[in-house]
C-alpha cells in the first residue's frame, strides 16, 4: 500500500475518533503529546480538531502552541510562518465570534492565550515592547474569561505567569503604567492552576518549576520537574528542568546522568538546530570536570568545537564554544 494512501486512511480514522470524544478530552490528548515532544502526533490531533470543530478558536490556538513548543524545544525559528498563520487565525476567528455576540469564558480564554503566546514569541525574538503589549492584551482577555466564569481555572496560568515575569523584569518595564511587581501573586495563581486546572495543569507544573528555578529554590523546582517526568518520562521540557536544577545545586554526578539522557534524545531528533547539543555537551563537560572525569570532559569540549550549524545558531553558540576552548587551554597538559 502506498504511503499517501496510508496517511489518508489514518487521517480518516483520526477524524472519526475525534468526533466521538468531548472537546476538552481531545485538546488534553494533544497537549499531552506536545509535552511528550511528539509534535507531529499533537499537530495531527489539533488539525483533526479544527476539522471537526471549525468554529472553535481552540483548534488554531493549539496548532500555534504546538509549533511554538516545537521551536522552543529545538531552539529554532523553523516553524515561525506556520505559528503566526495559526495564532492569527485563532485571533481573527475569536474576534469575529465576539462581534457576532457569541462571547463566553471559553472564547476569551483561547483568545487571551493566543495574544499571550504571540507576545511571548515576539519578545523572545527581540521585539520586547511589542511582545509585552501583546501579552498584556492577552492577560486582559484571560481576566475577561475569569469574569465570565470564575471556575475557568486554566486562565490563571497566563495571568499568573505574566504577573511573575513582568514583576521579575519590573526594572526594565516600569515605563509601562500597568506594570507592577506582583511576583508573589503570580506564584499563587500558577499554584492554583496546578491544583485545580484541567487543560493547563502540567504546563503549569513546568512553568512553576522554572519560576522556582529562577528564585534559586532548586529543591522545590526539582520536585516539580520530577512530578512532570513521572507523568511524561521522555519530555525534554521536564528533563532540562531536572538536569539544570541538579547542575545549579552542585550535584554534578546526577546532573551528568540526566544530561547524558538528554543528549541521546537530542541527537535522535532531526529538528534540533544544534544549539541544544552544544548546551548539553557544555554542561556535560563541566559536570565531568567537577567529578574528575577528565577524559570524558575533554571529549565533550572537542565535540562542542566540532559542531556546525546555521550561521545564526553558530553565533548563539559562542558562549559554549568559548568555554570549551578555554577548558582545553587550561587542561592541555593534564589530558595528554
N, C-alpha and C positions, 0 to 999 in steps of 0.2 A: 504494500500500500504506500502511495506517495506521501511525503511529509506534509504538503499543503492540505491533503485530504484528512490526514490525521488531526492536524491543527483545527480544521473546520469542525470535525466531529467533536473534539474536546471542547471547543468554544460553545457548540450547541448544547452539549451536556452540562457545561458550567452554567449557562444562562438558564437552562431548565431547572437546575438545582437552586439557583439564586431565587427564582420565583417562589419557591416553597419555604423560604426562610424569612424571618422578620428582618426589617431594615437594620436594626441595631446589631443583631447577631451576625449579619453579613458584614457590616462595617468592622465589627470586632474581629472577625476572622481575618480580614485583610490587614488590620492593624497588627495582629499577632504575627502575620507573615512578614510585615515590614520590620518589626522588632527583631525577628529571627534573621534579618538580612536576606530574605528570599524575595527580592524586589520584583522579579518577573511574575511570580505567583501572586503577589499582592496586587500588582497592576492588572492582572487578569481578573481578579475579584472585583476591583473597583471599576474597571471598564465594563464588566458584566453588570454591575450595579447601575451604572449610567444607562445602560440599555433597558433595564427593567424598571428604572425609576427616573425617567427622562426629565422630570420637573423638580427633582430634588437636588439642590446645590451641594449636598453632601458628596455626591459622586465625583464631580470635578475637583472638589476640595481635596478629597483623599487621594485622587490621582496626583495632584500637585504635591501633597505632603509626601507621597512615596518617592516622587522624583527628587524632592529636596532631601529626603533621608538618604537616598542613594548617592547624591552628590556629597553630602556630609560624610558618609561612610567612606567614600573613595577620595575625599579631599580634591574634588574636581568640579568643573562647571559644565560637564558633558551634557547634561540634560536641561540647561538653562532655558532654552527655547521652549521645550515641552512643559517645563514648570510654569513659565509665565503664561503660556497659552491656557493651561488648565486653571490656574488661580484666577486669571482674568475672566475666564468663562464662568467660574463659580460666582464671582462678584457681579457680573452682568446679569446672571440668572436670578440671583437673590435680589438685586435692585429692581428687576422687573416684577418680581413677585410682591415686593413691598409696595411698589407703585400701584399694583393691581389690588391692594388691600388684603394680601394674604400673609401678612407678617405674623410670626409667632416665635416662641422661645427657640425652637429648633433652627429656624431660618436665621435668626440673629446669631445663634451660636456658630453656625458654619460660616456666615459672612464675617463675623468677628475673627474667627480663626484664619480665614483667607487673607484678610488685611494684615493680621499679625505675622503670618508666615511670609507674606510678601515683604513686609517691613524688615523682618529678620534677615531675609536673603539680601535685600538691598543694603542693609547696614554692614553685613559680612563682606560684601564685595566692594565696600568703600564709600557708599552713599549714606553716611551716618545720619545727616539731617533728614533726608527723605525717608530713610528707614525708620527713624524714631517717630516721625509724623504719621507714617502709615501704621506702625504698631500701635500708636496712641489711638488712631481711628478704630483699629481692631478691638482694643480694650473697651472703647465706648460701646460698640455693638455687643460685646460679651456682657457688659453691665446691663444693657437693654434685655438681653436674654434672661438674666437673673431677675430683672424687674418683672418680666412677663411670667416667669416661673422660678420661684426661689429654690425649687428642687432640681434645677438644671445644674447639678453639682459639677459636671465636667467643665463648665465655663470658668470655674475658679482657677483652673490650671493656667490659662492665658493671663488672667488678671494677676494672679499671684506671682508668676514668673516675671511679668512686666514690672511689678512693684519692686521685686527684689533687685533685678538687674539694673533698672533705671536708678534705684537708690544706690546701688553699688558704684555706679559711674556718675553720681549726682554732681560731683565737682566739674565734670565736663559738660553737663547738660543743664546746669541751673539757669542758663539764659532762657530756657523754655519755662513759661509761667506755671505750667501744671505739674512740673517735676518736683517731687518731694522724696525725702529719704524715708521710705516705708518698708524697709527690708524685713523687719520683724513680722509685719502684717503679711507680706508676701509669702514668707515661710509658712505661716499658719494656714494660709489659703491653699498652698500646694499640699500640705499635710492633709487638709480636708479632702482633697481630690483622691489621695491615696486611700483614705478611709472609706469614702462614700461614692467615688466616681465609678463610672461604667466604662465608657469608651477611653477615658484618659488615665485610668489608674496606673498602668505600667509605664506610660510615658511620664506621668507624674513622679513615679519612683526614680526614673533616670534623672529627671530634672532636679529633684531634691538631692539626689546623690551628688550632682555637680555643684549645687549650691553649697552643700556641706563641705565638699572638697574645697571650694573657693574660700570658705570660712576656716579652713585648715582643721576641721573636725574629721580627721581621717578615719577614726574608728566608726563614727556614725555613718559616714559616707560609704565605707567598705561594707557595712551591714546592709545598706540599701542596695548596692550593686550586687551583692551576693544573693539577696532575695530575688532580684531580677534574673540572675543566672540560674537559680533553682527552677524558674519557670521557663527560661529561654537559654538553654545551656550553650548554644553556639552564637549568641548575639554579640557582635563586636561592640555594640553600644555599651553593654554591661561589662564585657571583657576589658575594654580600655579603662573603664572606671575602676574595676578591681585592681588591674595591674598598676595604674597610676597611683592609687591610694597606697598600695604596698610599697611602691618606689618612694613616694613622698615621705612615708613614715619610716623609711630606712630599713625595711625588711627586704633586702636585695635578693636573698635566696629564693623566697616565694615569688617575688616580682619577676625574677628571671624565668621561672617556670611558666608564669602567665604570659609573658611577652613571647616566649617560645611557642606557646599555643596560638597566640595572635599572629605570629609571623607565618605559621603554616596556613592559617585561614586567609591571610592577606595574599600570600603567594598563589593561592588557589583561586583567586578572584581576578578575572581578566579586566574588570572595570577599574581597578586601582590605578591611581595616577603615578605612583612611585613615591609620593610624599610619605604615606603611612609606613611603607617599608623602611624608608630612611629613618623615620622617627622610632620605629620599633627596634631597628638594629642599633641605633644610637643608645637607646635605653638599655638594650642587652649588653652593649659594650661597657656601659657604666656599671651595670649590675655585676657583670663578670669581674670587672676590675675590683669592685668593692669586696668581692668574695674570693679574690686571689686566683681566679681562673684566667691567667694572663694570655694563654694561647687562644682561648675562646674569645677574649676581648679583642685581641689583635685581628682575628678573623672577621669579626663584626666591623671593626674600624675600616679594614680594607674593603669589605663589601659595601659599606656606605660610600666610599670614594669611587667605587667602580660603577655605581648606579647611574643610569642615563634615563632622562625623561624629557618632556616638553620644556622649552626654554623658561616659561613662567614657573613651572614646577621646580626646575633646577635652581632658579633664583630663590624660591622659598626654602630650598634645602640647604642654603648656605650655612645656617647655624649648625646643622648636623655634620656637614662636611668639614667645617672649621674645627669642631670638637674632635672629629675622628683624626684629622691631620695633626692636631696638637697632641692627641693621645699617642700617636705613633712617634712623634718627635720626642716626647718625654720618655717613652719606654723602648726606644730603638735598641739600646744595648741589652736591656733586660730580656727582650723577647728573641734575641738572636740564638 
